[in-house]
């Protein structure tokens, strides 16, 4: 998630330097976090691994 946050901040900086409106700055950052989070969830990055019982 920290990587997604870094990418979202980078998108905000690039759009701010380009003179984009506030709508696009907010929308692009939210889209990066949402789409990246959904992609990471579908790849199983947020799934806890089951602990094996050792008896």
MOMOGI-V611199 format. One record per backbone hydrogen bond with DSSP energy under -1.0 kcal/mol. CO is the residue of the C=O (numbers start at 1). NH is the residue of the N-H. If there is no record, write none. Layout:
co:CO nh:NH
co:CO nh:NH
This chain:
co:1 nh:5
co:2 nh:6
co:3 nh:7
co:4 nh:8
co:5 nh:9
co:6 nh:10
co:7 nh:11
co:8 nh:12
co:9 nh:13
co:10 nh:14
co:11 nh:15
co:12 nh:16
co:13 nh:17
co:14 nh:18
co:15 nh:20
co:21 nh:25
co:22 nh:26
co:23 nh:27
co:24 nh:28
co:25 nh:29
co:26 nh:30
co:27 nh:31
co:28 nh:32
co:29 nh:33
co:30 nh:34
co:31 nh:35
co:32 nh:36
co:33 nh:37
co:34 nh:38
co:35 nh:39
co:36 nh:40
co:37 nh:41
co:38 nh:42
co:39 nh:43
co:40 nh:45
co:41 nh:44
